[in-house]
Amino acid sequence: MFDLTDEQKMIRDTVRKLGAEKLTPMIKEMEENDESPQEVVDILGDNGLLRIVLPEKYGGANANATTLCIIIEELARYCLAAAQITAGTWVVSNIIVSNGNDEQKERIFSEMAKTNKTCAIAITEPNYGSNVANMQTKAVLNGDTYILNGTKCFISGGLTADYLVVFARTGPGEKAKGISAFVIEKDTPGFKGGKKEKKMGFRGVPMRELIFEDSRVPKANRLLNEGDGWKILMVDGNMMRVWGTGTMALGLAQGALDHAIEYAKQRIQFDRPIAQFQAIQFKLADMAMGIEAARSLIYRTAAMIDSGQANFNMIEAMVAMSKCFASDTAMHVTTEAVQIHGGYGYMEDYPVERLMRDAKGAQIADGTNEIQRVVISRYVLS
């Protein structure tokens, strides 16, 4: 499909080994507690994965989109929570790389280079999910400080992250024109956590409500100018869907296929492995076809981003296709994996029931698949 560099092959093999040997044994604890132990963050950080998008002077590698997809696919294949932590940190890091000034980069990235820090992005509000342009969280400038008030919801890792990029309305301007972006540290005065959600899937990274009550954010933490938040969200935030939720869905689908193949070879019914029955073989074939199609779409999109040759509208549509198709594929593949396992697939003793719950979340997170289809149809009709 495409050629990996020697460095990318090394990264892929390293992450695959970390997933199988280090991360998989911790999944049960993360699933039960809906928390990630510090050990997970340290495994990711000590192996350079959290900082890989940063400039080299801060211990990063300026990793491109293809490399990021490779890492997330392998992490999600074994441990979705680790993929979530990594992708969330990259989103914020990339936003600062692209939109931060020299002082912001030096201040934040120097700290990230010293210790293993995580990041999260805060966009969604209780009454504004898909209709994000109407968000109501407000930031009012008072001297050299913004006073931030409002509530964000469904924020993965939002309370445990060291840095967040928070989008808020500053005005002037209606809807998207009045939105600005701020970097907020977790010990910011007036910032606290609200309800912790009890999720169906995507467990291991706590999802919290974030509350800002007269939270004081230095003006120096605003990214670009007032009103530039929507541009940041559309250009940089949009890209996260291909190496974020889209590639996570691809990885967990591959993991489900791996488990289904192993089980089909070992499960004996009617005196032979069920893998010898054509009904099972056809299910596995369809699962494999869907995964390969999703993988091709995702990595083609990543290559287009890396080349810098495609226009924004095409990239936006391809990212939407990648996220939508990969997560729909993951839902189909994981459901079939449960079916192949029969009654055992419905039990928590086997990982495929967890993967099916995770796949459902991938169809909703980072913009529902209905919204992705709106973006795609708008492009093909233009």
N, C-alpha and C positions, 0 to 999 in steps of 0.2 A: 504493500500500500504506500509506504514511504520509507525513506532511509533514515535511521537514527544515527546520530553521531556516536563515536565511542564514549563520549562523556554521558550522553543520554542513556546509552545502554547500561553504563555503570550505575547511574542514578536509579534506573528502573530496577536493576537487580538488587541494589542495596535496599530500596524501599520495599520490594517484594519480600526480602528476607526479614526486614524489620516487622512487616505486617504479620508474617506467618509465625515468627519466633517470639517477638516481643509484645506485640499489640493484641493478638488473638487471645492469649490467656487472660487478659484483663477485661474482655468484653462482658462477661457475666456480671462482674461487679459494677461496671458502668451502666449496664442495662437495668440492674436492680435499683441502683441509687440515683440514676439519671445525673450523674456527676462524673467528671474525669479527674482521676488522681493527678497530682503534680508530676508523677512519674511519666505519664503520657506526654505532657508538655515537654518534659526534659528529654525524653527519647526523640521527639521531633526537633527540639532546639539543638540538642547536642550533636545531632547529625546534620545540622545546617539547613533543615527544611523550612523553618519559620522565617529565616532571613534570606532565602535564596533569591527573592525578587529585589533585594536592596542593592545599591551600588557596591562595587567591590571594596571601596574604602571603609564600608561599615560591615564587612564580613559577608556580603552577598555575592551574587553571581550574575546580576542583571538577566535572570532567566527569562526566556521567551515563552510565549503561550503554549507552544508544543511541549516544552519541558514541563510546564506546570500541569498540563493535561496528563502527562505520563505519571507524574507523582500522585496526583489526586486519584487517577484510575486505580493505581496499585494500592493506595491507602484504603480506598472505599471497598476494594475487593475483599479486604480483611477486616477493616475497622472503620465504619462510617464516621464515628465520633472524631477520630484522629484526622480524617479528611476534612470534617467541618471546622475543626480548630485551625488547621493549616490554611484552608481556603479563606476563612474569615480574617485571618491575620494578613494574608496576601492582598485582599481587597483594600483594606485600609492602607497598607504599605504602598500599594500601587497608586492609590489616590494621592498620597502625599508625594510620591516620586514625581507624578505628573503635574500636580497643582500646588505643592508646597513651595515656599520661598526658601532661600538658603539657610536662614536662621531656624526655620521650622524643621528642615531636614537634619541639620546638625544637632539640634536639641533632642529630637525624638529618635533619630536613627543611632545616635551615639549611645543612648540608653539601651536601645534594642540590641546593639552590638555587644553590650556588656553581659546581659543576662537574658534568659529565655522569657520573652514577653509575648503576650497574645493580644489580638485586636478584634474588634467587632464593629459592625455598621448598624446604625439605628435609623430606620426609615419609617416603618409601618406604625400607624396609630390606630386606636380602637375603632374609629369611624372612617378611617381612610386607609384601605389596603391597596386594591388595584387603582383606586382613585387618588394616588399619592400626591398629585399636584395640588390637591386641596388640603394638605396637611395644616394643622392648626397650632402646633408647637411654635412658640414665638420667642424671639431673641431681640431685646431692646437695648440699644447702645446707651450706656451711661458713663461718660468720660472714656476711660480706656478699658472698660469692662462691659460685656454683654450680660444682661439679666435674662436668663432662660427659664421659661415656664411651659410646662406641657407634659404629656405622657406618650411614651412609645410602648408598643406591645409586640409580642412574639419575637423578641430579640434574643437570638441564640448566643450564649456566652457573654451577654451584655453586661452582667454584673461582675463577672470574673475577669473580663478583659482589662488589660493595663491601659489601652487607648481605644477610644471609640471615635468614629466620624459620625456626627449627629447632624441631621438636616432639620432646619427650622426656618420659620417665616420671619423675615426682617423687614420687608417692604422697602421702598414703594414697589408697586407692581401687583397685578392680579395673578392668582394661581401660581403657575410655575415661575413667573417672572420675579416673584418676591421671595424665593427660597435661597438660603445661604447654607454653607457647610462649615462645621466647626470640629476641631480636634479636641476631645475632652478626655481628661485623665480620670481614673476611677476614684480618686480621692477628692474630686472637685466638690467644694461646698455646695450644699443644696441638691446634690444628686444622690438618689437612693433607689433601691430595688423595691418593686411591688410584688404582685402575685407571681408565684412560680407555677408555670403551666404543667399539668399532668398530661403528657403527650402519648399518643398512640404509637408513634415510632420516632426515629431520629433521637433516640435516647443516648445519654452519655455526655451531652452538652446541654446544660440547663437553659431553658427558654424562660425569660423573665419579662415582666413589665418594668419599664424604667420611668421613674418619676423625677421631674425637674421642678423644684419649688424655689424660685428666686435664686437659681443656681448661677454662680458668678463665673463667667468664662472670659479670660483675657482676650482683648481685641487681637492680640498677637496670635491667637489660636484659630482665627478665621482663615479659611482657605480662599485665595483669590479675593475678588471684590464682593460686596453685597450683591445678591441677586444672581451670582454665578453658580449657585448650588445645583440648579437643574442641569446645567451644562455638564458639571462634574458627574452627576448621577447618570445622565444619558450616555456619556462617552466612556467614562471609566467604570462606573458601576454596572453598565450594561454588559461589559466584557466578562464580568464574573460568572455569568450564566453558562459560558462554554467550559471554562476550567473550574467552575464551581458546581452548581447543582447538576448541570448536564453531565459532566464527567463523573460526578459521584454516582449518578444513576447508572451510568455505563459500568462502573466498577462493581457496584452491588449486584447488577444483573450478571456480570461475569462470575462473581462469587456464587450466586445462586445456581448457575449452570454447572460450576465446578462440583458443588455439593450434590446436585441431581445426578450427574454422571457417576460419581463415586457410589452413591446409594443404589443406582440402577444396576451397577455391576455386582454389588454385594447382596442385594435383596433377592432371595430365592422364593419363587412361587411356581407351583406346578412343575417342580423338579428342575427348574433352570432359572438363571438370573433374569430379572424382568427386562434388562437391557436387550435381551434377545427377542422381545416381543415388538412387532412392527408398530403398535400403537405408541409405545414408549419411544422407539427410535424416531418416529415422525415428530413427536413433541420436542425431543432434543434437537432435531434438525431445524425445526422452526425457531426454537430459542436461539440457536447458534447463528442462524441467518439474521435475525433481528439485531443481535448484538454486533455482528460484523458491520451491518448497515449503519448502526448508530456510531460505531467507532470510526468508520470512514467519514461520516458527516462531521463529527466532532473534530477530527484531526485535519480535515480539509479546511474547516473554518479556522482552526488555530494557525494553519499555514498561511491563510489569507491575511490574518491579523499580523503575523510575523513579517510577511512580505511588504506590508504597507501599501500595496498597490490597489486594493479594492476601495470603493467609496464607502462612506459611513452608512448609507441606507442599505447597501448590499450586506455589509458586515452585520448590521442590526438584524436583518432578516435571517441571515445564516445562523447567528447566535440563537435567535428565537427557535429556528428549526431544530438546532442541536439540542437545546434544553427540552423542547416539547417532545421530539421524537425519542430521545434517549430515555426520558422518564416514563413515557407511555410504553416503551419497550420493556423497561425494568418492571413495570406493573404486570405486563403479560408474562414475562419470563419468571418472575418470582411466584406468580400464581400457579403457573405450570409446574414449577419446582415443588411447590406444596402438594400438588395433585400427584406427581410422580412418587412422592414419599407416602401417599395414602394417609391413613390415620396418624401415622407418626409425624407427618408434615404439619399437622395441626397442633402438635405438642411443643412446649418450650424446650424440650430436650434436644430438639434439632434446630439448627440456625435458620432454616428457610422461612419459618413463620415470622421471625424478626425481620428478615430481608423483605418480606412482602409488606410488612407494616412500614418499613423505611421507604419502599418504593412509592407508596401512596403519598407520603410526605413530599417526595421529589416532584410529584405532579402539581403540588400546590406552592411550594417554597419558591422564592425569587421570581414571583410573577406566575400566576396560575397558567395552565396550558391553554385556557380559553383566551387569556390576554396575549399569549405568544401567537396564537392563530390570528388575532386581530393585527398584530405587527406584520406577520407574514402576508396576510391577504392585502394589507395596505401597500406592501411593496410590490406584489405581483400585479396589482391593479393600477400602479402608478405609471 
